[in-house]
Amino acid sequence: MQLGVNILNFGPHATPSALAGWARFAEGTGFDFAMISDHVAVAPDVAEQYPAPFYDPFTTLAWLAATTERIGLGTTVTVLPYRHPLQLARITANLDRLSGGRLILGVGVGWARREYAALGVPFEQRGALADRTLDVLVESWTRDAVSYGGVTVDPRPHPVQTPHPPIWVGGHAPGALRRVARFGDAWHPINVTPQWLRTEGLPALRKAAEEAGRPMPALAPRIRLDDVDSALRQAEEFAGLGATHLLLDTYPGTPERIRTPEQDQQTLAAFHARAA
């Protein structure tokens, strides 16, 4: 099971040097991948949990790709309806090529109503918009000509990875599981327990995959890392459920409890040393 680090690209400690330090730490410690969260407009409902400054994930990942050589780089998760599908297809294809084929695209539909309002995107249509975007992404990544809005466009350069960068789909509502089954190379649920996955989540995903006529996607959860002992026990259980990747998130959930990068990295290093 590959291990990853959730880089905190928001809050009082988010600076260019700190972000680069996170990536160097992840690669130097031996982690396999690093991921970054996504918000475009830090509206009040977003700021309550994820305070500014908030660095754009794709700009930041391009910056980190130039400072690393080995680790995978991804999003946890890109909110699909926030961006035009053709723009997102080009950004992600470019990023995969510039990084030498290291992009992991984690995707979801988001939850922040006021952010949707600020961007002029209908919150109630987010599921349908996400599905349409994923259709366009796959088509743009794999074809030399794409028709959109009655116009044929050339989406090249294509990504390095074939047939395309891995798509990790987040969420666990019925609609999200259908999206995982239809588009996902992996399911990327956040802060779920192994027990819930065993009894509810994985059986529901297996049913959705059967209905979609596709193989069961891989399992790549994200968990909160507060206590190393507890996280190690969870990691063992996730591995027993067949997880191929595990993303470790040191953010405590509220701005007032946020720690320094040095404190978080000490915890992550302890986890990695014991998990090795």
Residue, then its C-alpha position, 0 to 999 in steps of 0.5 A: m500500500q502506497l502512502g501519501v501526504n496531504i500538503l496544507n495549501f491554506g492557512p497561516h503557515a502556507t507560503p511558497s517556501a513552506l509548500a516547497g518544504w512539504a514536497r521535499f519532506a514527502e519525497g525525502t522521507g520516502f512517501d509515494f505521493a502528495m496531494i493538495s485540496d481545492h477551493v477557488a473562492v474562499a467564501p465565509d463557509v470555506a474560511e470557517q474550515y480552511p482560512a486564507p491564504f489558499y493556494d490554487p492546487f494546479t499552480t502549486l502542483a506545477w511549482l512542486a513538480a519542479t522541486t521534486e523528481r519521484i513522488g506522485l502529485g495530485t488533488t484531494v479533491t478538485v471540485l469539478p464544476y468550478r472550472h470549464p471542462l476544456q480548461l481543466a482538461r488542458i491544465t491537467a494534461n499540461l501538468d501531467r506532461l510537465s511533471g513527467g507523468r506524475l499527476i493523480l486527479g482526485v475529483g469531487v463535487g464540493w459542499a460550499r454553497r456560497e462558493y458556488a454562488a460566488l462563482g455563478v455555478p448552480f449548486e443543485q446541478r453539481g452532480a450532472l456538471a461533474d459527470r459532464t466534465l469527466d466525459v470531456l476530460v477523458e475525451s480530451w486526454t485521449r483524442d486529437a479532436v474534441s467537439y464542444g459547444g459546436v466547435t471542434v478543438d485540438p486538446r493536445p498536448h496529451p498527458v504522458q500517462t496512458p490511457h490518462p492520469p488516474i482519476w480518484v473519485g471522492g464522496h460516498a453518497p449514492g450519486a458519488l458511488r455511481r460516479v466512482a463506478r463509471f469513471g474512477d480508477a480508484w475510490h477516494p473516500i475521506n475520513v471513513t472508518p474501515q468498519w464502515l467500508r467493510t459493511e457498507g461502503l465497499p458492498a455499495l461500490r461493488k454493486a454500483a460497479e456491477e451495474a456500470g459493467r466495470p471492474m471494481p475500482a481500487l481503494a485509496p482513502r484519506i484519513r486524519l493523522d492525529d495519533v500515530d498508533s491509531a493511524l497505524r491500526q487503521a492503515e493495517e485495516f485499510a490494507g486488509l480491505g485491499a487499499t492500494h493507497l492511503l493519504l494521511d491528513t494532518y489538518p485537525g479540522t479547525p483553524e484554531r488547532i492548526r499546527t506548524p509544518e514542522q510539527d506535522q512533519q514530525t508526526l508524519a515521519a514517525f508514522h512512516a518510520r513505523a509503517a515501513 
